[in-house]
Amino acid sequence: MKESLKPGVSASKSFKIDKERTIDFMGEDLRVYATPMLVRDIEHTCRDLIVEHCEAGEDSVGTHVDLAHTGATPLGMTVEITVTIGEVKGRHVTLEVSAKDDVEDVASGKHSRFVVDMAKTKERLTAKVAKVTNA
């Protein structure tokens, strides 16, 4: 990780709420931004920010999400997600997250990620798979 990965570093990303990002269980007239899709978009925004401050061969994986999804965003609106690094402890990074649509704040919380060495991660995953396939 680069020294530039530190508290206060921030990024924002906007997402148009298309049909794929909405719930469907209340019918077509009540399609709103689905919480799992909001979490996905937050994860991508956080990862993109962290990767800018990683060395070659590093990436990050999510480890915890604590989120209040407090406002419904209808199909067709835009949501802006803002993430700010709150704490860096070794390879563990905690980010403050917020989201607002064209009218109001719709989410806030924290997301934790861990910066990984991709080669070491591949070794661990290969060993884990081998335990199942060799059993």
PyMOL commands that set and color helices and strands:
alter all, ss='L'
color gray80, all
select helices_A, chain A and resi 19-21+28-30+35-51+118-133
alter helices_A, ss='H'
color red, helices_A
select strands_A, chain A and resi 10-16+58-69+78-89+92-100+105-117
alter strands_A, ss='S'
color yellow, strands_A
deselect
rebuild
show_as cartoon
